[in-house]
Amino acid sequence: MEAKPADPAKVNGASRAISPAPTISKNALQQRQAKLEAIEQRIQNLEGQLAELSRQMERAGSDYARLQALGEAYRAAERELAAAWAEFEKLA
């Protein structure tokens, strides 16, 4: 005799109604998609900015004032990139 799968509406013998998944309007989906695309573009721009800052840091050599400024800009871009990824993951 095969075991029947448990009825999801009944848990521990108690009957419970299951609410349907909320529906999202077409407009809300389009807005979400547009936000995701904008964040993806921002991520690409920030990654490019980090690569350029890295190249500039290599070329700065022993110009410590320039290296310090570039390092600060690099750390700021990294923070902004982390925030963009967090926002992307929240929406995705």
PEQUIGI-V16992 format. One record per run of one state. SS is the DSSP state (~ for helix, > for strand, _ for the rest). FROM is the first residue (numbers start at 0). LEN is the number of residues. If there is no record, write none. Layout:
ss->SS from->FROM len->LEN
ss->SS from->FROM len->LEN
This chain:
ss->_ from->0 len->9
ss->> from->9 len->2
ss->_ from->11 len->2
ss->> from->13 len->2
ss->_ from->15 len->10
ss->~ from->25 len->35
ss->_ from->60 len->3
ss->~ from->63 len->28
ss->_ from->91 len->1
